[in-house]
Amino acid sequence: MHLPNVLQARFTEALQSLTDSPADYAGMIRTAADPKFGDYQSNAAMPLAKRVDKSSRDVAAELVEKLKVDDLFETPEVAGPGFINLRLKDSVLFDSMQQMLLDERVGVASTSQPKRVIIDFSSPNVAKPMHVGHIRSTVIGDCLARTLRFYGEEVITDNHLGDWGTQFGIIIYGYRHFGDPAKVAANPVPELSALYRLTNQLIEYQKAKRAVVAGQDKLATAKEEAVVAARQADEAEADESLKPKEKKKARKNADAASRRISTVESELKSLQEKIDAVDNDPELSKMAQEHSDVDQAVLRETAKLHEGDEENLKLWKEFLPHCQDEINRIYDRLNVEFDHTLGESFYHDRLAGVVEQLTKLGLTTESDGAICVFLEGFESPMIIQKRDGAFLYATTDLATLQYRRDEFKPDEILYVVDSRQGEHFQKFFAMADPLGMENVHLVHVNFGTVLGPDGRPMKTRSGSLIGLESLLNDAVDRAKEVVCNPDRLQSMNPPMEEAEQQQIAEIVGIGAIKYADLSHHRTSDYKFDVDKMVALEGNTATYVQYSYARTQSILRRVSDSNDAAAVEQMVEQAVATQPLTFTHAHERALALMLLRFEEAVESVRLNYAPNALCDYLFETAKAYSSFNDSCRVLGNDDPSVMQTRLALVVLTGRVLRKGLSLLGIGVAERM
């Protein structure tokens, strides 16, 4: 039962005689901060009182009189300036627990009006290894797909692979100039990755050399501005006629100017490191001199591929399956699947048609030889074809949108892409209606950046993004140290063999990375700290997984056969016929928390924000820990108390397992 929704409907009815807009106030329901005041609280009386010119307590009393909730709640109470406190009847909690135990959906209702939703997520460039920048789109998109499917929506997932862009020009160029065909044929994935890294390093070297010149000019300007700002701050400080606020502003400007110097110096240092890495290596230095136009040459190879060059197409078809196998291996490890993997190449023959259609609609303008669409409200246009005839990502996105409309007929499309692409999606969505998408709801599910310990985007010393697989390996290794340390292993009965230890480490390590990402609101940046991620304390997957394992440990000990599943079935049968009873506050608190599972699931669906589910699972695990510490389950002499507590243990395990599965995270039966 979704109690806030039920209460909102009841309050809407009660408010009819007090206001013409009851919906504006009916939703002012929240979980009570302190259990002694009840379980839920409505704050509607205070803002409404100002409208009807009455005291808020009088309005609250009138609302309580009209409110019909006696089938679910004890008599509502008015507190303070007009808070309406509501406490759920224990009998309703017992009934809900029974229903949840007998329901494979653990009490979460499915929608009666399912929508067809396409979720576009992950979308790496397949010609290079997946890196830390891919983790957020992948795990957020997977969680949304799992949650919306569970809710009852018809979900179609599509991994819009970058299988046709410059990255393949890099590999083709690298293969032609530095590759050994025999080595590539014998061991394609590592060899192609090495060729990509080598060629890209040469490209970055040439870019860095050009950028250093501009960076030095930028640094000189920043220093000049800092000197001026510092002088102005000193003058402001000495000027007695200025207000403190103006002095503070001047000093703030000086500090900001000083920080800009540090930022530019850091950028120059990073560029110089890229240059030194090549210059200090005789072989790389020679390659750089011989391939000084490598960046332009790579673009030419890419253009030849798109133009249908026979040799480049042959190499692309030869290399693509190996590159896809490599990323699929990472997806298998993350337990992420897609219904479709229609990459950019799939839409290539549709791009000219997009330009032609937009031109017929009178939406295009030629500007400096390029074909553009100028959109109201944007300073820069959306370029859909460059002067050399090449198409851009925007053109591919529009072609993809048309295909999805015709092939899948969606009601909604979610694009799980980082926040830096915000302007692109604003323009892209503005283009949707003219192409016949008026009835398709398009959403940019944006997200922030993964940061390193220094608070900057997480990269290696050389400035490249850290490989995703190395992060997964590190997390698994740390997880094994934490959950399979010698002290913990000594208490295991039966002993935990190496194979089980490694399996648990994989579940906990991968889960830790996913949960750490999902537990932050998707629009926020967060620092990647593997030690915190795998910790057994705090808001981590490890803590929630351990709580689940504790439920299973208790259930195994109930049965002589050491079979937790058999005990669950026994509890199901018992609660269907025997009454439950609360004898401790922590029993009731845990039962109420379990009942709120549906609220957490719906919050993810409504806001496309998995952190609501993470927060819920953490609070549930904490409630279970308090219950477990205060309420003896095994060996209890009172059968009714024993039955209630076993039901709570079973239901907690099921809710934690189901909640983690919606996040794409597994559980271990013992930890």
N, C-alpha and C positions, 0 to 999 in steps of 0.2 A: 504494500500500500504506500503510495506517494503522499504522505500526510500534508506537506505544504500545498500541493495541488488541491487536495480535498478541502483544506482549510480556506484556501483562496476562494473556492466555489461557495463555501458556506458564508464567508464574510461578504462576498458579492451580493448574496441574497439579503443578508442582514443590513447592508448599507443602502438598499434601494430607497428607503424612505428618508434617508439623511442627505443624500447627494445625487445629482444627476449623472455623476461619473464614478460609480462605485469601483470600477476596475482600477482607477488611479490609486485607491487606498487598500483594496482587498489583497494586493500582493505584498503588503508591508509585514511579512511574516518571517521570523528568523528563529533559529535554534536558540533556546534560552542559554545565557552565558553561565548561569549557576543553577544546578539541578534543584536546589531548594525552592526556586521560584517556579518550577515546572519544566516542561519539555520544549514548549514552543511559546513564542511571544509575538503579539501584534502591537505595532506602534501607530496604528492608523488614527487613533483618537486625537493625538496631538496636532498633526497638520490639519485634520478635518475641523477641529474646534475653532481654528482661526477663520475658517470659511463660514461656519454656522453661528459664530458669535456666542459660543457657550464655553464653559470651562471644560478642559480636556477630560477631567474625571467624570463629569456629567455625561459627556459624549461616550466615554468608555462604558459607563454603567448602562446607557441606553443600548449600546451595541451588544453588550453581554445579554441584556434582556431579550433582544431579537435573535441572537445567535443560536442556532440549533445544532449543537454538537454533543448532546448528552449520550448519543449512541457510541461515541468514541472517547470522549474526554470527561474528566471530573468537572464539577461546576467551575467555570472560568472565574478568575479572581482579578480585580483591578488593583494595581499597585502604583505607588509613586504618583507622578503627574498624570497618569492615564494609561500605563502599560496594561495590556490584557494578557495574563499568564494562563497557559493551558497545560494541564497534566493528563497524559494518556492513561486510560484505565488499564490496570494490570491484565484484566480479562482480554482486552484487545491485543495487548502484547503477546499473551499466551496463544491466542488464536492465530496471530500473524506468524509466530514462531512455528506453529504446527504446519501452517500452509507453506511456509518457506522450506521446511524440512521435506515436505512431500512434493515439492516443485523443482524440477530439474533446472529451471531458470532462477532459482533462489529468490523468488518473489518479485522479479523484475518483469513487468508487463511489456508486451511487444506492441508496436504501433498498429492501429487499425487502418491506417492510411499510408502504406509504404510508398516511398519515393524511390525513383531510380537515380542513384548517385554515383558519379564517376569520381574517383580519387586519383589524381595525378601526383605521384611522389617518387622520391629517390633520384631518378633521372641522372645517373652519372655519365661521364664520357667513358665509353667502354675501352678505349685504347690505352688507358693508363690506370694504375691501381687506385682503388677507392681510398679516400683519405678522410681525415677528421671532419672535413666540411660536409661530408655526405651523411653523417650519423643522424643529424636532426631531422632532415626531411624523411629519412628512411624509417626511423622509429615513431615519429609523430604520425606519419601517413599510415603506417601499419596499425598503430593503435586506433586511429579513427576508423579505419576499415573494419577492424574487429568489433569495435564498439557499435558502429552504425549497423553492421550486420546483425549483431546480437539484439539490437533494438528492433530489428525487423525490416530495415531498409534494404532495398535491392542494390547491393554495392558492386561496382565494377572497378577493379584496380588496373591502372595502366602505368607502366614504367617507361616514360618517354625518353628512351635512351639517346644519348649523344653519340651516334654511330656513323656520323657523316661529315663531321666538321674538321677543323684545323688539326685536331689531335691525330687524325689518320694521315694528314699531309706530313706531320712530324714523323710518324712511323715509316711511311713510304720513303721519305727523304733519308731517314736514318738507315733503313734497310739497303737502299741503293748505294749509299756512300760509305757506310761503316759496318754493314751486316755481313755475316758469313752464312750463306744459304744452307749449308749443311748443318750448322749449329742451330739455326732457327727451325729447320725441319725436324731435328732430333729433340729439341726442347723449346717449343715455341713461346710459351708464356713468359718464362724468365728472360729469354733472349729478346723478345719484343719489348718487354718492360725496360730492359737495360738500354736498348736502342732509343726508346722514347726519352729516358732520363738523360742520355748523352746528348741527343739532338736538342732537347729542351734546355739543357744547361748552356749549350752554345748560343741558343736564342736569347736566353736571359742575360748572358754575358754581353752580347751586342747591345741589348736594351739598356743594361746597367751602364755601359760606357757612355751612351748618349745621355742617360738620365743624370749621371754625375755632373756633367757640365751644367745642366739646368739646375741641379740641386745646389751647386756651389753659388750660382747667382741668387738662388732662393735664400741660401744661408746668409749671404752678404746683405740682402734686403732685410731679412729678419733681424740681423744684428743692428742695422741702422734704425729700424723701427723700435727696437728694444732700448737703444740709447735715448731716442726721443721720448719714449714713454716713461723711462726712468726719470729723465729731467723734468718732465711735466708733473710726475708724481711728487718729486722733491719740491718743485715750485708750489704745487697745490698744498703740500704739508706746511710750507712756510707762509702761505697766504691766509692771514687771519680773517679775511672777509668771506672765505669759503665755508660752507656748512660741512659738518663731519661726513655727511653722506656723499658730498662731491669729492672730498679728500679720499674717502674709501674707494670711490669709483676710479679715481685716477690711479691709486695704488693697485687696484684690481687689474686695470689695463696694463700696468707695467709688469705685473706678475704673469699675465697671460702672454705678453710679448716675450718674456724670458722663457716661458715654457715652449713657445714656438721654436725658439732656437734649439732647445733640447730635442724636440720632435724632428726637426730637419737634420740635425746632427745624427740622430739615430737612423734616419732613413739613409743618409749618406754612408754611414757605417755598414749598414746592411748591403747597400749597393757595392761598396768597396770589397766586402767579403766575397761577393759573387765574382767580382773581377779577379781578386787575388787567388781564388780557388782554381781559376783557369791559368792565369799568368804564372803561377808557381808550379804548375805541372807542365813539363816540357812537351809531353804528347798532346795534352789538351790545348796548350798555347799554339802549337803548330796547326792543329785542326781549326782553331779559331781564326788564324790568319788565312788559312786556305778556304775557309767557308765564311767569309766576312758578310756575305749577303744571305746567310742561312734563313733569317726570318722571312725575307721576301721570297726566297726559293721555296720554302715550305708552303706559303700561300699559293704559289704557282702550282705546286703539286696538288694542293687541295682543289684548286680551280679545274685542273685537268680531270680530276676524279669526277667532279660534278658535271663536267662537259661530256663524260662518257669515254674518256681515254681508255683504250682497250687494256693496256698494261696496268694502269693504276686500278682499274676495276677488278682485274684479275688478282692483284695483290690484296685489295680490299676484301674480296670474297674469300681469299685464302686465310687472311689474318683475323677477320671478324669472329668466326666461331671460337677461336682460341681466347680472344679477349672476353667474349661473353661467358665462356666457361670459368674464367678467373673471377669475374664478379658474381657469378651464380654460386661459386664456392663460398663467398662471403655471405650471400643471402641465405644459403643453407645453414651456415653457422648461426646467423641471426634469427633463423626460423621465420623468414619473411618470404612470402610468395606473391605472385602477381597473376591476374587473369590474362593480361596482355602485356607484351613488351614491344610495342610498335615504335620503333626509333625514328629519328629524323629522316633516314633514307626512305622509309615507307611512304613519306609524303612528298618526296622530291618531284615526282612528275605532276603534282597537283599545284605547284607554286605559281607557275605561269598563269594558270587559270584564276588564281586568287587575284593577281595583279590586274588581269583582264576584267574580272567582275567588278572590282573596285573602281576601275577606270570607267566602265559602262555606267556605274552609279554616280559618276561625276565627283568622286571623292578624292581623286589623286591629282597631284600637281608635280610638274617636273621642276627640280631645283638643282642647279649645277650638274645636270646630267642624270641625277638620281630621281627615282619616282617616290614621292612622299605623300603622306596623308597629314594635313594640318588639322589639328583637333582644337576645338574651342577650350580655353582654359589651360593650355599647355604652351610654353614658350618654344620648345623644340618639336619638330614633327616626328611622326613615326615613319621611318624609312623602310620601304618594303622591297626595293630593288636598287642596288648600287649602280653607279654610272658604268661599271664594267659588265653589268648584266647579272652579277651575283645576287642571290637572295639572302635575306637575313633571318634571324631567329623569329622576328615578328611575323614574317611571311609564313614560316613553318607553323607557328602557333595558330595563325588564322586558318590555315589549311587543316590542321589537326582538329580545330573546333568544328569546322564544317563536316569533317568525316564523322566525328563523334555524334553530331546532331543527326546525321543521316543514318548511321549504322546502329547507334545505341538508343537514340531518342531519350536523352536524360532529362530529368527535372532539375538537377543540380550538378555542378562540376566544382570540385575542390582542387585548388592548385597549392600544394604544400611546398612552398618555395621561400627562400630567405627574404628578409625585409628589404634588403638592398635592391631587390627587383620591384619595389613598390610602384615606382613611376611607370615601368614597363606595363605592369598589369592594369594600372589605371587607364593607360592609353588603349591597351588591348581590350579591356572590357567596354570602353567607349566605342570601339569598332564592332562590337558583337551585334548590336541591334540592327544596323544596316545589313548585316549578313544573315538575318532571320533568326536571331537568338532571343527574341523578346521574352519568350516563356521559359528560358533556361536561367536559373539562378547561378551566377558565377561568383566564386569566393576565393580570394587570395588568403590562404591560411599561412600567414607570414610568421617568421621566427627569427630569433636573434642569433648571436655568434658564440661558438665555443672558444673560451679564452684560456690562455696559459697562466701559469703562476704569476706572471708579470702584469696580468690584466689586459694583455693584448691578444689579438687572434692567435690561436695556438699554431705555432710553426716550429720547424727545426732551426738550428743555428744558421743554416744556409739560406733560410727564408722560405723553404718549400713546406707545404702542408704535410703534417705527419700522417703516415699511412694508417688506415683504419685497422688493418690486421694486426699491426704491432700493438695498437692500443688494446685490442681484444686479448692478445696474448698476455700483456702486462696485467690486465684485470684478472684473468684466469689464474695467473701465477700468484698474485696477491691474495685472491680469494682462497686459494688452497692453503696459504700460510695462515690465514685467519680462521677458517672453519675446520681445517684438518690439522691443526697444530697438535703436537704430541700429547699435551695435557688433555685436550678434548678427546683425542682418539682413545686414550686409556679408559674412558668411561663408556665406550661403545660396547654394547652387547646385543648381538654377536659382533666380533671385531670387524672393522671396516677395511676391506681389502683395497689395494692400490687402484684397481679399476673403478671401484665405487667412489673413492676419493677424487679421482680425476673427473668422473662424471658430475659429481656435486660441484667441484671447482668450476667446471664449464658452465653449469646452470647458474651458479651464484655470480661468477665473473661477468658473463654476458648480461645477466639480469641487472647487475650493478650499474653497468654503463647505460643501459636503456632507462632504468629508473631515475638515475641522476639527471638525465636529459629531460625526461617527461615530468619530473617532480617540480621543475621550474616552469613558470608560465612561459608558454612558447615564445612570446614576444621579448622576453628578457634574455640578456647575455648571461652566461654562467662560466665559472672557472672549473676546469677539468682537474680533479684531484682524486686519483685512483684510491688512495688510502682512505679518504672519507667515503668514497663510493661503496667500498666493501666492508665498512665498519659494521659491527654487530649492534651498535647503538645509534640512535638518531633516525632521521627520516631517510632510510635506505631500503633498497630491495632486500638486502641481507637480513635486516631486522624483521621485515614482514615475512620473508621466507622461513626464518628461524621460528617465528610465532606459529606458522603453519606446521612446521615439523614438530613443535611441542604438542599441538593438538593430536597429531597422529601418534605420538609417543604415548599419550594417555590412553587413546583408544586401543592401541596394541596391548597395553598392560591390563585392560579390562578382560580381554579374551585369553583363554588358555592356549588358543591356537595362534596367538600373536597376529591376529587378522583384523586390521582397523576397518576394512570394508564390511566385514561381518557384523562388527559392533554398530556401525552406522545403520545397517538394515534393522538390527535389533531395536535401536533407538527410534527409528521411524515407526516401527510397528507399535512400540510402547506409547509414544506420544499421541498416536491416533486414538487411543482408548483411555489413557490415564491422564489425570489433571496435572498441570505444572504449578509450581509455587515458588515465590521469591522469599528468601529468608535473609538476604543480604543486599545492601545498596549496589554493590558491584555486579551482582547478577542482573539487576534491572538495567543498570547503565550499559552493560554489554548487550543485552537484548535490544534496547532502544537503538544503540549504534548499528547493530546488524540490520534493523528494520530500515535504516537510512541508506542502504546500499543502492536502492533504486534512484534516490535523489542524486547520488554521486554519478551514476551512469548517465542520467539525463543531463546533468550539468556538462559532462564531456560532449554530449551530442549537441546541446544548444550553443555552446561557446567554442566548440572545436578545441578544447583546452584539457588535455589529459591530466594536468596537475591536480584538478579537482578529485580525480579518482585516486591519485597517489596520496593526497592529503587524507582522504577518507580511509584508505588502507592503513596508513600510519596510525591514525587515531583509533581505528579498530584494533590494531595490534597492541596499542597501549592499553586500551580498555580490557583486552584479553589478559594482558600481563597483570593488571591490577586485580582482575577476577581470579586469575590463577594463583596469585600470591595470597589472596584473602579467603578464598572459598575452596575448601578441600573437596576434591571430586572423588578420588578413589578411597574406598574403605569407609564411606559415609554410612551411618547406621539407619538413616531415614530414607526409605525407598523413594519417596516423592522428591526429596531434596536431591538425592543421587540422580534421579531421572531428569530433573530440570537442568542440573549442571552438565550432565552428559549431552543433553540436547544442545546446550550452549556451546560445548566443545565441538560437537559435530557441525553445527551451523557456522561457527567461526571458521573452521577449516574449509568449509565449502565456499564461504564468501571470500576468504583470502585467496583461495585457489582460483576461483572464477575471476575475481578482480585482477589478479596478476596475469591471468591468461588474456584478459582484454588489453592489458599493457604489452602483451607479447612476451611475457616473462614466465619461465617454468618454475616448478617447485621440486624440492627434494623431500622424500618421506622421512628422512632423518638427517640431522645436522649436528 
